[in-house]
């Protein structure tokens, strides 16, 4: 049953600078087949501040909005997901998608957009 659950499980964890990334490896160990996703809510100052190696080593599928803007020439080992940034800075966000730096992973509820 654990094997069945691990194939179907998906976790989205919040991540802030200074958080213990070891929890990702521990979760991967306990539920080996789980899909791991991370949401940083733009909490890192620069792309270079994100612990990319640890996230990739834990098998994270994608990280949502790691920072407000990507460093010039940034290439990340795991995909970046966008959501509310599509409202805050649509031109910049869509440029990231167009240039294969980011992927839209969540669809916003159009009723949440104020006129």
N, C-alpha and C positions, 0 to 999 in steps of 0.2 A: 504494500500500500504506500509506503514512503516513496518508492520508485515512481508509482503512478502520480502521486501528488507533486513530486519534484518536476515532472515533465509539464505539469499544468500550472505551476505556481509562478506568479510574477510579482515582483516587489519594486516599489518606487520609494527610494529613501531620500530624505532631505540631507543636504551636505553644505556645511559652512566652513570657512577657513578655520583650521585648527581642530576640526572634528577627527575622531579616530576612524581612519579608513579600514582598520582591522575588522570592523564589524562586517564589511562586505565580504572579506575572505572567510570569516566565520560563518556567515550565512551561506556562502557558496559551499562550504564544507558540509553543513547540515542539510542543505537542500541543493545537491549538486546540479540538477537540471533546471533550476529556477532561472527565470529571466530577471536580470537585475537592471534597474534603471535608477538614475540619480537626478534629483532636482536641486540645483544650487541657487535658484532665484536671484541670479545676478550678484551673488555675494562675493565673488572674487574680483579683485581690482583689475587684473590683467590675465590674459590667456595663459601666460607663463606661470602664474601662481596656482593654476589648477593641477592637482596631483595626477596627471595623465597616466603615468606608468602604473601607479597603484590601481587606478580604475580599470585600465586595460588588463592588468594581471588578474583582477577579480572577475573578468569577463562581463563588465558592464556593457549593456547593449547601446545605450546612449545617455548623454547628460543634457539636461534641460537648462538652457540659459545659464551657463557658467559665469559669465561676466557681462557687463553692459555693452562692451564692444570687443571685437577680436583684435589682437595685435596685428599689425601689418604683416602679411606673409605667413600668418599662423596656419599650420597644418596640424590637425589633431588626430590622434590614433583611434578615437572613437567618435561617432557622429554626435553633432550638437542638435538638440531639438529646440524648437521655438514655439512659443504660444503667445503670451500677452505682448511680446515685443513686436508682433505684427500690428498691434494697435498703436503702440508708443512710437515706433520708428519704422513704418511700413516699407519705405524705400530701402533703408539699410538692411532690414531683415530679409526682404525679398532678394536683394543683391547677394546676400550670403547663400540663399537657397540656389539662386541662379549659378553662382560660382562654385557650387558643390561643397561649401563650407558647412552648411546646415541643412536640416531636413525638417519640414513641418510635421510634427508627430501628434499634435493635439488640435482639434478643431474647436474654435471658440463658439460659444453660444451667442448668436447674433443679437438676441434680446438683451444681452448684457452690455452692449455697446451704446453709450449715451449719444444722443444727437447733438 
